[in-house]
Amino acid sequence: MQALYAGRMTQATSAQIQSLVSTYLGDSFDRDADTGVWSSPLVPKIDYPSDAFARDELGQILTEATDLSSTSAELDRQGRRWPASYYLSPHRTNLLRPFVWSSASVVLEVGAGCGTITRFLGEEFEFVLAVEGDPVRAAAAAARVRDLDNVVVVCASYDQLTFLADFDYVFCIGVLEYAPLYNQSANPFEAVTRGFNDHLKTDGALVVAIENQLGLKYFAGAAEDHSGIRFDGIEGYRRSAGRSARTLGRAELDELLETSGFGKRRFFFPFPDYKFVNSVVADVPSSAASRLSGLIGSEPAGDYLNGTAGLVFDTTATWEQALKNGLLGNLANSFLVVAEKQEQADHRVAAHWDAVTFNMTPRSKAYWTRTEFVGLDTGSGEVRRSRMAPELPTDPRLSMLSSYREPWHHEETLAAEVERTLHVRGVTTEHIAESLRPWARWLREQAADDLVPGTLFDAIPRNLTTFGGTPHLFDRELALTEPIALDLMVLRGIHYSLADPLRTPRLAAAFKFRGVGLVSLQIARDLGWTSMSLRDLRQLVQLEHTVQCALGAPGRGRFWRSARMLLIGTPADFAMQIALSTRRRLRGGKRLLRRCL
């Protein structure tokens, strides 16, 4: 498997590609010289409604791009907002990146869309036949893979195609849910999955990604991704009614694949969901899954239509309880399923880990990391971290090990106590300071002459556990080459413990909307750093600005450099305060109007 794309060019001639197309589809397909899309006058296309970005902007972005790879930072910068991120974010292909594939294979991708997954498949496999029914999307997919001569994008209605040879893999990413719309059989799901089975070699594998109808975020109030209606999926699509796109729960999906002739099914769970993947978790025993609550709970999936504002409960806290009760596979927001016809060794798809997580954008590729968690249910688990592009140089101010291993400690992080304290009604800065005191005491012990070694730059509460009665640092990712002032390390650790929680309306109100900067300053004083002042905040801002720029994240650097950071935190905090203030004024105006009437 290629960690980062370095280029897979088979140097196939046009005659060889034509021969491959003829082998799988027959002789009626030709390539359009302008778009690079293959089609046949004998096979109809699909008039699929595209969003405005895909229809009006994406084609030009892809045409002008110089780096089309699945890890393209150039494209990522163009797609930081929904729905552009769905087509351009490198997090999309983290869905497939953790696995070891049989690269010398021929692949069928059903529903290529605008080519995000197609691009990864082209980088990974010998030959890819990608089918997309909509001409606009097919043209975008062809543009995304235009420098790969081992990928053929075909514009045709999939259910109207006749394949003349079998494939090693069939990929169906975010497509199966549309079976009721485009297949008129009495049981469209089974008709489609049986068709996939028919297209596979005896030892082939089907790879399906789909939302979980009963995913936790939908119980919390996130709108169903396809109908846009809250609680639609978990109520069996009664609210949207009719024959429309719909997803499946785990048991239903597993039974469907078994009925369709797949004797072996392996479930994996992408988080936050399969659309934007930071982590992939295997179907591990509940004892191991419960140890991953910090990883899974830290990546809550939002509502793509409404953000997280409409969620009715805290999914982060809920995941901890769900995992303790063995509900990982039932409540995951999405599934990735590898289905094979026969019970056999992991011939086509190998995954020798319990979970894999990626730390990527907005950093530069030199600082992208992949972390594997293995053996979590054996009592001797291990964490293995590696740089995804070790050949790239790092900034001299900020170092990172190319790879390292350390034992897994599943004890709570010191930040967990802070999190519990924050949710106690009537919480004050003194209460938070008390929960942070063990960490502050440990940090002071590591200092010499009020300086902390640069190797402890990541020693913030969420990266320490209490093991054998003493704090233990894990997740050692970044290190400064120079020592850091103890005062700054204290302030930095407090800030990162509060930054996310203080954006919630209840906690923001509890601290009178003072923002993370001023609250962090007060907590530091409560911890005994009584001489802390706004000057220390300014120094922290300068430090973080320098670090973010060294990481290759100038946008984050600008946020930290902003003067607003001193008082109210990030621009997101500022926007929330304005929204809440506006809401209060509107409520006050309505009360006044009622009194007048």
C-alpha positions as CSV (number, residue, x, y, z in Angstrom):
1,M,0.0,0.0,0.0
2,Q,1.2,3.5,-0.8
3,A,1.2,5.8,2.2
4,L,1.1,8.9,0.0
5,Y,0.6,9.1,-3.7
6,A,3.9,9.0,-5.6
7,G,2.4,8.3,-9.0
8,R,1.2,5.1,-10.5
9,M,1.7,5.4,-14.3
10,T,1.3,2.1,-16.2
11,Q,2.3,3.8,-19.5
12,A,-0.5,1.9,-21.2
13,T,-1.1,2.9,-24.8
14,S,-4.5,4.0,-26.0
15,A,-4.8,0.6,-27.9
16,Q,-4.2,-1.3,-24.6
17,I,-6.8,0.8,-22.8
18,Q,-9.3,0.2,-25.6
19,S,-8.6,-3.5,-25.4
20,L,-9.3,-3.5,-21.7
21,V,-12.5,-1.6,-22.1
22,S,-13.6,-4.1,-24.8
23,T,-12.7,-7.0,-22.5
24,Y,-15.0,-5.8,-19.8
25,L,-17.7,-3.8,-21.7
26,G,-17.6,-4.8,-25.4
27,D,-16.7,-2.7,-28.5
28,S,-19.4,-0.1,-28.4
29,F,-17.6,2.3,-26.0
30,D,-15.5,5.2,-27.1
31,R,-13.6,7.9,-25.3
32,D,-14.6,11.6,-25.7
33,A,-11.5,13.5,-26.5
34,D,-12.6,16.7,-24.7
35,T,-13.8,15.2,-21.4
36,G,-11.9,11.9,-21.3
37,V,-15.1,10.1,-20.5
38,W,-16.1,6.7,-22.1
39,S,-19.6,6.1,-23.2
40,S,-21.8,4.1,-25.6
41,P,-24.8,5.2,-27.7
42,L,-26.3,1.8,-26.7
43,V,-26.3,2.5,-22.9
44,P,-28.3,5.3,-21.4
45,K,-27.0,7.8,-18.9
46,I,-28.7,9.2,-15.7
47,D,-30.0,12.7,-15.3
48,Y,-28.8,13.0,-11.7
49,P,-29.3,16.4,-10.0
50,S,-25.9,17.8,-8.9
51,D,-25.3,20.5,-6.3
52,A,-24.4,23.9,-7.5
53,F,-20.7,23.5,-6.6
54,A,-20.3,20.3,-8.5
55,R,-22.2,21.7,-11.5
56,D,-20.6,25.2,-11.7
57,E,-17.2,25.3,-10.0
58,L,-15.7,21.8,-9.5
59,G,-14.8,21.2,-13.1
60,Q,-12.8,24.4,-13.4
61,I,-10.9,23.7,-10.1
62,L,-9.9,20.3,-11.3
63,T,-8.9,21.5,-14.7
64,E,-6.6,24.1,-13.3
65,A,-5.1,22.0,-10.5
66,T,-1.5,20.9,-10.8
67,D,-1.7,18.3,-7.9
68,L,-4.7,16.0,-8.4
69,S,-3.5,13.3,-5.9
70,S,-5.7,11.9,-3.2
71,T,-3.6,13.8,-0.7
72,S,-3.6,17.1,-2.6
73,A,-3.2,20.1,-0.3
74,E,-3.9,22.3,-3.3
75,L,-7.4,20.9,-3.7
76,D,-8.0,20.8,0.0
77,R,-7.5,24.5,0.3
78,Q,-10.2,24.9,-2.3
79,G,-12.7,22.8,-0.4
80,R,-12.7,23.8,3.2
81,R,-16.5,24.3,3.3
82,W,-19.4,21.9,2.6
83,P,-20.2,20.6,-0.1
84,A,-16.8,21.5,-1.7
85,S,-15.0,19.5,1.0
86,Y,-16.9,16.3,0.0
87,Y,-15.2,16.4,-3.4
88,L,-11.8,17.8,-2.4
89,S,-10.8,16.9,1.1
90,P,-8.1,14.2,1.6
91,H,-10.0,12.9,4.6
92,R,-12.4,11.3,2.2
93,T,-9.8,8.6,1.2
94,N,-8.8,7.9,4.8
95,L,-11.8,5.5,4.5
96,L,-9.6,3.1,2.5
97,R,-6.1,4.2,3.4
98,P,-5.7,2.0,6.5
99,F,-6.0,-1.3,4.7
100,V,-3.5,-3.5,2.8
101,W,-4.9,-4.2,-0.6
102,S,-3.9,-6.6,-3.4
103,S,-2.7,-3.9,-5.7
104,A,-2.2,-6.0,-8.8
105,S,-6.0,-6.2,-9.2
106,V,-8.8,-5.0,-11.6
107,V,-11.4,-2.9,-9.8
108,L,-15.0,-1.9,-10.6
109,E,-16.2,1.3,-8.9
110,V,-20.0,1.7,-9.0
111,G,-21.1,5.3,-8.6
112,A,-17.8,7.2,-9.0
113,G,-19.4,10.6,-8.4
114,C,-16.8,13.3,-9.0
115,G,-13.8,11.0,-8.7
116,T,-12.6,11.5,-5.1
117,I,-12.5,7.8,-4.3
118,T,-11.7,7.0,-7.9
119,R,-8.5,8.9,-7.6
120,F,-7.3,6.8,-4.6
121,L,-8.2,3.6,-6.4
122,G,-6.2,4.6,-9.4
123,E,-3.2,5.3,-7.2
124,E,-3.6,1.9,-5.5
125,F,-4.7,-0.6,-8.2
126,E,-3.5,-1.9,-11.5
127,F,-6.7,-1.1,-13.4
128,V,-9.9,0.8,-12.4
129,L,-13.2,0.8,-14.3
130,A,-15.3,3.6,-12.7
131,V,-18.9,3.9,-13.6
132,E,-20.9,7.1,-13.2
133,G,-24.3,7.8,-14.6
134,D,-24.3,11.6,-14.6
135,P,-22.3,13.3,-17.4
136,V,-21.4,16.3,-15.3
137,R,-20.0,14.1,-12.5
138,A,-18.3,11.7,-14.9
139,A,-16.5,14.6,-16.5
140,A,-15.3,15.8,-13.1
141,A,-14.1,12.2,-12.2
142,A,-12.2,12.0,-15.5
143,A,-10.6,15.4,-14.8
144,R,-9.5,14.1,-11.4
145,V,-7.7,11.1,-12.8
146,R,-6.5,12.6,-16.1
147,D,-2.8,11.9,-15.3
148,L,-3.5,8.2,-14.5
149,D,-3.7,6.1,-17.6
150,N,-4.9,3.0,-15.6
151,V,-8.3,4.5,-14.9
152,V,-11.3,4.4,-17.2
153,V,-14.3,6.6,-16.3
154,V,-17.5,5.3,-18.0
155,C,-20.7,7.4,-18.1
156,A,-23.6,5.0,-18.2
157,S,-26.5,3.8,-16.1
158,Y,-24.9,1.0,-14.0
159,D,-27.9,-1.3,-14.2
160,Q,-27.9,-1.1,-18.0
161,L,-24.3,-2.4,-18.3
162,T,-23.3,-5.9,-19.2
163,F,-19.9,-6.9,-17.9
164,L,-18.0,-9.5,-19.9
165,A,-15.4,-10.4,-17.3
166,D,-15.2,-10.5,-13.5
167,F,-13.4,-8.2,-11.2
168,D,-11.1,-8.6,-8.2
169,Y,-12.9,-5.9,-6.2
170,V,-16.2,-4.0,-6.5
171,F,-16.3,-0.7,-4.6
172,C,-19.6,0.8,-3.7
173,I,-18.9,3.9,-1.6
174,G,-22.0,6.0,-0.7
175,V,-24.1,4.4,-3.4
176,L,-26.0,1.4,-2.1
177,E,-28.6,3.6,-0.4
178,Y,-29.8,4.8,-3.8
179,A,-30.8,1.3,-4.9
180,P,-34.5,2.0,-4.4
181,L,-34.3,5.0,-6.7
182,Y,-32.6,3.4,-9.7
183,N,-33.5,-0.3,-9.4
184,Q,-37.2,-1.2,-9.9
185,S,-37.0,-4.7,-8.5
186,A,-39.3,-5.7,-5.6
187,N,-36.2,-5.9,-3.4
188,P,-33.8,-3.4,-5.0
189,F,-31.1,-3.8,-2.3
190,E,-30.8,-7.5,-2.9
191,A,-31.0,-7.1,-6.6
192,V,-28.0,-4.7,-6.6
193,T,-25.8,-6.7,-4.1
194,R,-26.5,-10.0,-6.0
195,G,-25.4,-8.2,-9.1
196,F,-22.1,-7.2,-7.3
197,N,-21.6,-10.8,-6.4
198,D,-22.0,-11.8,-10.0
199,H,-19.3,-9.4,-11.2
200,L,-16.7,-10.7,-8.7
201,K,-14.1,-13.4,-9.2
202,T,-14.5,-16.4,-6.8
203,D,-11.9,-14.9,-4.4
204,G,-13.0,-11.3,-5.0
205,A,-14.2,-8.7,-2.4
206,L,-17.1,-6.2,-2.3
207,V,-16.3,-3.0,-0.4
208,V,-19.4,-1.1,0.7
209,A,-19.6,2.2,2.7
210,I,-23.0,3.5,3.8
211,E,-24.5,5.5,6.6
212,N,-26.0,3.6,9.6
213,Q,-29.7,4.1,9.7
214,L,-29.5,3.9,13.5
215,G,-26.3,5.9,13.9
216,L,-25.9,7.8,17.2
217,K,-25.9,11.2,15.6
218,Y,-29.4,10.6,14.2
219,F,-30.8,9.8,17.7
220,A,-29.2,13.1,18.8
221,G,-31.2,15.0,16.2
222,A,-28.9,15.2,13.1
223,A,-31.0,15.3,9.9
224,E,-31.0,12.2,7.8
225,D,-28.3,12.8,5.1
226,H,-30.6,12.1,2.1
227,S,-34.0,13.3,3.1
228,G,-32.8,16.1,5.3
229,I,-35.5,15.3,7.8
230,R,-34.7,14.8,11.5
231,F,-35.4,11.3,12.9
232,D,-36.5,10.1,9.4
233,G,-34.2,7.1,9.3
234,I,-34.6,5.9,12.8
235,E,-38.4,6.0,12.3
236,G,-38.2,3.8,9.2
237,Y,-38.4,6.7,6.7
238,R,-42.1,7.3,7.5
239,R,-41.6,11.0,7.5
240,S,-40.2,11.1,3.9
241,A,-42.3,8.1,2.7
242,G,-42.2,6.8,-0.9
243,R,-39.5,5.0,-2.7
244,S,-36.4,7.1,-1.9
245,A,-32.8,6.8,-0.8
246,R,-32.6,5.0,2.5
247,T,-29.9,3.4,4.6
248,L,-29.7,0.2,6.7
249,G,-28.9,-0.8,10.2
250,R,-26.1,-3.3,10.9
251,A,-28.2,-6.5,11.3
252,E,-30.2,-5.7,8.2
253,L,-27.1,-4.9,6.1
254,D,-25.3,-8.0,7.3
255,E,-28.3,-10.2,6.5
256,L,-28.7,-8.6,3.0
257,L,-25.1,-9.4,2.2
258,E,-25.3,-12.9,3.5
259,T,-28.5,-13.5,1.4
260,S,-26.7,-12.1,-1.6
261,G,-24.1,-14.9,-1.4
262,F,-21.3,-13.3,0.6
263,G,-20.3,-15.9,3.1
264,K,-17.8,-13.7,4.9
265,R,-18.5,-10.1,6.0
266,R,-16.2,-7.9,8.0
267,F,-17.5,-4.7,9.5
268,F,-15.4,-1.6,10.1
269,F,-16.5,1.7,11.6
270,P,-15.3,5.0,10.2
271,F,-15.4,8.1,12.5
272,P,-16.9,10.6,12.5
273,D,-18.5,8.9,9.5
274,Y,-17.5,7.5,6.1
275,K,-17.7,10.9,4.3
276,F,-14.8,12.5,6.3
277,V,-12.7,10.0,8.1
278,N,-10.3,10.7,10.9
279,S,-10.3,7.1,12.3
280,V,-11.3,3.6,11.3
281,V,-12.2,1.1,14.0
282,A,-12.3,-2.6,13.5
283,D,-15.1,-4.8,14.9
284,V,-13.2,-5.4,18.1
285,P,-14.6,-7.0,21.3
286,S,-16.4,-4.6,23.6
287,S,-13.5,-4.7,26.1
288,A,-11.2,-3.3,23.5
289,A,-13.8,-0.9,22.1
290,S,-14.4,0.7,25.5
291,R,-10.7,1.6,25.6
292,L,-11.2,3.6,22.5
293,S,-13.9,5.9,23.9
294,G,-11.5,8.8,24.0
295,L,-10.7,8.4,20.3
296,I,-14.3,7.8,19.2
297,G,-15.9,10.3,21.5
298,S,-13.5,13.1,20.4
299,E,-14.8,12.9,16.9
300,P,-18.5,13.6,17.0
301,A,-20.3,13.6,13.7
302,G,-22.4,16.7,13.1
303,D,-25.3,17.4,10.9
304,Y,-24.2,18.4,7.4
305,L,-27.3,20.5,6.9
306,N,-27.5,22.2,10.3
307,G,-24.1,21.8,12.0
308,T,-24.1,20.6,15.7
309,A,-26.4,23.3,17.0
310,G,-29.5,21.1,16.7
311,L,-28.2,18.0,18.5
312,V,-30.2,17.3,21.6
313,F,-27.5,15.5,23.7
314,D,-23.8,15.3,23.9
315,T,-22.7,12.4,21.7
316,T,-19.1,12.6,23.1
317,A,-20.3,11.7,26.6
318,T,-22.8,9.2,25.2
319,W,-20.2,7.2,23.3
320,E,-18.4,6.4,26.5
321,Q,-21.5,4.7,27.9
322,A,-22.4,3.0,24.6
323,L,-19.0,1.5,24.2
324,K,-19.1,0.1,27.7
325,N,-22.2,-1.7,26.7
326,G,-20.9,-3.2,23.5
327,L,-22.9,-0.9,21.1
328,L,-20.0,0.2,18.8
329,G,-21.4,-1.7,15.8
330,N,-25.0,-0.8,16.4
331,L,-24.5,3.0,16.9
332,A,-21.6,3.9,14.6
333,N,-22.7,6.6,12.3
334,S,-21.4,4.7,9.2
335,F,-20.2,1.3,8.1
336,L,-17.4,0.1,5.9
337,V,-18.1,-3.6,5.0
338,V,-15.7,-6.0,3.3
339,A,-17.8,-8.9,1.9
340,E,-16.3,-12.0,0.3
341,K,-18.0,-15.0,-1.2
342,Q,-16.0,-17.6,0.8
343,E,-14.7,-18.0,4.3
344,Q,-11.0,-17.6,3.6
345,A,-7.8,-15.8,4.8
346,D,-7.6,-12.1,4.4
347,H,-6.5,-12.5,0.8
348,R,-7.9,-9.3,-0.7
349,V,-8.2,-6.9,2.2
350,A,-5.9,-7.1,5.3
351,A,-6.3,-5.0,8.5
352,H,-3.9,-6.0,11.3
353,W,-5.0,-3.4,13.8
354,D,-7.8,-2.5,16.2
355,A,-8.1,1.1,15.1
356,V,-6.2,3.5,12.9
357,T,-6.3,7.3,13.1
358,F,-4.9,10.0,10.9
359,N,-3.7,13.5,11.8
360,M,-3.6,15.5,8.5
361,T,-4.8,18.8,7.3
362,P,-4.4,21.7,7.9
363,R,-0.8,20.7,8.5
364,S,1.7,20.3,5.8
365,K,2.3,16.8,4.6
366,A,5.7,16.6,6.5
367,Y,3.7,16.5,9.7
368,W,0.9,14.1,8.6
369,T,0.8,11.0,10.9
370,R,-0.9,7.6,11.0
371,T,-1.4,6.0,14.3
372,E,-2.3,2.3,14.8
373,F,-3.7,0.7,17.9
374,V,-3.1,-3.0,18.2
375,G,-3.8,-5.8,20.7
376,L,-6.1,-3.7,22.9
377,D,-8.0,-6.8,24.2
378,T,-4.8,-8.8,25.0
379,G,-3.7,-6.8,28.0
380,S,-0.5,-5.8,26.2
381,G,-1.8,-3.3,23.6
382,E,0.5,-1.0,21.7
383,V,0.4,2.3,19.9
384,R,2.4,2.6,16.6
385,R,2.8,6.1,15.1
386,S,4.5,6.9,11.9
387,R,4.9,9.9,9.6
388,M,3.0,9.4,6.4
389,A,5.7,11.2,4.4
390,P,9.0,10.8,6.3
391,E,10.9,11.8,3.2
392,L,9.7,15.4,3.5
393,P,11.8,17.8,5.7
394,T,10.3,19.3,8.8
395,D,10.7,22.9,10.1
396,P,13.9,23.2,12.2
397,R,11.9,24.7,15.1
398,L,9.5,21.8,15.4
399,S,10.7,18.2,15.2
400,M,8.7,14.9,14.9
401,L,9.9,11.3,15.1
402,S,9.6,9.4,11.9
403,S,8.0,6.5,13.8
404,Y,7.8,5.2,17.4
405,R,5.9,2.6,19.5
406,E,4.7,2.8,23.0
407,P,2.6,0.6,25.3
408,W,-1.1,1.3,25.4
409,H,-2.5,2.6,28.7
410,H,-6.2,2.7,28.8
411,E,-6.5,4.7,32.0
412,E,-8.4,8.0,31.8
413,T,-6.6,11.1,30.7
414,L,-6.1,13.9,33.2
415,A,-8.4,16.0,30.9
416,A,-11.3,13.6,31.6
417,E,-11.5,14.9,35.2
418,V,-11.6,18.5,33.8
419,E,-14.4,17.5,31.4
420,R,-16.5,16.1,34.3
421,T,-15.8,19.2,36.4
422,L,-16.9,21.5,33.5
423,H,-20.3,19.9,33.4
424,V,-21.1,20.2,37.1
425,R,-23.7,22.9,37.6
426,G,-22.3,26.0,39.3
427,V,-18.8,25.3,38.2
428,T,-16.2,28.0,38.9
429,T,-12.6,28.6,37.8
430,E,-11.5,27.3,41.3
431,H,-13.2,24.0,40.6
432,I,-11.4,23.6,37.3
433,A,-8.1,24.6,38.8
434,E,-8.5,21.8,41.4
435,S,-9.0,19.2,38.7
436,L,-5.9,20.4,36.9
437,R,-3.7,20.5,40.0
438,P,-2.1,17.0,39.6
439,W,-1.0,17.9,36.0
440,A,0.3,21.3,37.1
441,R,2.3,19.7,39.9
442,W,3.8,17.1,37.6
443,L,4.7,19.8,35.0
444,R,6.5,21.9,37.6
445,E,8.5,18.8,38.6
446,Q,9.7,18.5,35.0
447,A,10.9,22.1,34.9
448,A,14.4,23.4,35.6
449,D,14.9,27.1,36.2
450,D,11.2,27.6,35.2
451,L,11.9,26.1,31.8
452,V,10.3,22.9,30.4
453,P,12.2,20.8,27.9
454,G,10.9,21.2,24.3
455,T,10.3,17.5,24.2
456,L,7.4,18.0,26.5
457,F,5.6,20.4,24.2
458,D,2.7,17.9,23.9
459,A,2.4,17.5,27.7
460,I,-1.1,18.9,28.0
461,P,-3.8,17.2,30.2
462,R,-5.4,15.3,27.4
463,N,-2.0,13.6,26.7
464,L,-1.4,12.3,30.2
465,T,-2.8,9.4,32.1
466,T,-2.3,8.4,35.7
467,F,-0.5,5.1,35.6
468,G,0.9,3.4,38.8
469,G,0.0,6.5,40.8
470,T,2.0,8.9,38.6
471,P,1.2,10.8,35.4
472,H,2.3,9.2,32.2
473,L,2.8,11.1,29.0
474,F,1.6,9.5,25.8
475,D,0.8,10.8,22.3
476,R,4.2,12.4,22.0
477,E,3.9,13.8,18.5
478,L,5.6,17.2,18.3
479,A,8.7,18.6,20.1
480,L,10.2,22.1,20.1
481,T,13.9,22.3,19.6
482,E,14.2,25.0,22.3
483,P,12.9,24.8,26.0
484,I,9.6,26.5,26.8
485,A,8.8,28.8,29.7
486,L,6.9,26.9,32.4
487,D,4.3,29.7,32.6
488,L,3.5,29.3,28.9
489,M,3.2,25.5,29.2
490,V,0.7,25.9,32.0
491,L,-1.4,28.4,30.1
492,R,-1.2,26.3,27.0
493,G,-2.4,23.2,28.8
494,I,-5.3,25.0,30.4
495,H,-6.3,26.6,27.1
496,Y,-6.5,23.2,25.3
497,S,-8.5,21.8,28.1
498,L,-11.1,24.5,27.8
499,A,-11.2,25.6,24.1
500,D,-13.9,23.2,22.9
501,P,-16.1,23.0,26.0
502,L,-16.3,26.8,26.4
503,R,-17.9,27.0,22.9
504,T,-21.0,25.4,24.2
505,P,-23.7,28.0,25.1
506,R,-24.2,26.7,28.7
507,L,-20.6,27.0,29.7
508,A,-20.0,30.2,27.8
509,A,-22.9,31.7,29.8
510,A,-21.6,30.2,33.0
511,F,-18.4,32.1,32.5
512,K,-20.2,35.2,31.3
513,F,-18.9,34.8,27.7
514,R,-15.4,35.9,28.8
515,G,-13.8,33.6,26.3
516,V,-11.1,31.0,26.6
517,G,-8.2,33.4,27.0
518,L,-9.4,35.3,30.1
519,V,-10.9,32.1,31.7
520,S,-7.6,30.3,31.2
521,L,-5.7,33.2,32.8
522,Q,-7.9,33.1,35.9
523,I,-7.5,29.4,36.2
524,A,-3.7,29.7,36.1
525,R,-3.9,32.3,38.9
526,D,-6.1,29.9,40.9
527,L,-3.4,27.2,40.4
528,G,-0.8,29.5,42.1
529,W,0.6,31.4,39.1
530,T,-0.7,34.7,40.7
531,S,1.5,36.9,38.5
532,M,-0.1,35.7,35.3
533,S,-1.2,38.7,33.1
534,L,-2.4,39.6,29.6
535,R,1.3,39.7,28.7
536,D,1.5,35.9,29.2
537,L,-1.5,35.5,27.0
538,R,0.2,37.5,24.3
539,Q,3.3,35.3,24.6
540,L,1.1,32.2,24.3
541,V,-0.5,33.6,21.2
542,Q,2.9,34.3,19.7
543,L,4.1,30.8,20.5
544,E,1.1,29.1,19.0
545,H,1.3,31.4,15.9
546,T,4.9,30.2,15.4
547,V,4.0,26.6,15.9
548,Q,1.1,26.6,13.5
549,C,3.1,28.4,10.9
550,A,5.9,25.8,11.4
551,L,3.3,23.1,10.9
552,G,2.4,24.6,7.6
553,A,-1.0,25.8,8.8
554,P,-0.9,29.6,8.1
555,G,-4.7,29.9,8.5
556,R,-4.5,28.7,12.1
557,G,-1.5,30.9,12.6
558,R,-3.5,33.9,11.6
559,F,-6.3,32.9,13.9
560,W,-3.9,32.8,16.8
561,R,-2.3,36.1,15.8
562,S,-5.6,37.8,15.9
563,A,-6.0,40.3,18.8
564,R,-9.5,38.8,19.4
565,M,-7.7,35.6,20.6
566,L,-6.7,37.4,23.8
567,L,-10.2,38.0,24.9
568,I,-12.6,35.7,23.2
569,G,-10.7,32.9,21.6
570,T,-11.0,31.9,18.0
571,P,-13.3,33.5,15.4
572,A,-15.7,30.6,16.0
573,D,-16.1,31.7,19.6
574,F,-16.6,35.3,18.5
575,A,-19.4,34.2,16.0
576,M,-21.1,32.2,18.7
577,Q,-21.1,35.1,21.2
578,I,-22.6,37.4,18.5
579,A,-25.3,34.8,17.8
580,L,-26.2,34.3,21.4
581,S,-26.2,38.0,22.1
582,T,-28.5,38.6,19.1
583,R,-30.8,35.8,20.3
584,R,-31.1,37.5,23.7
585,R,-31.9,40.8,22.2
586,L,-34.6,39.2,20.0
587,R,-36.2,37.5,23.0
588,G,-36.1,40.8,24.9
589,G,-37.7,42.6,22.0
590,K,-40.5,40.0,21.8
591,R,-41.2,40.4,25.5
592,L,-41.4,44.1,25.2
593,L,-43.7,43.9,22.2
594,R,-46.1,41.5,24.2
595,R,-46.2,44.0,27.1
596,C,-47.0,46.8,24.7
597,L,-49.9,44.9,23.1
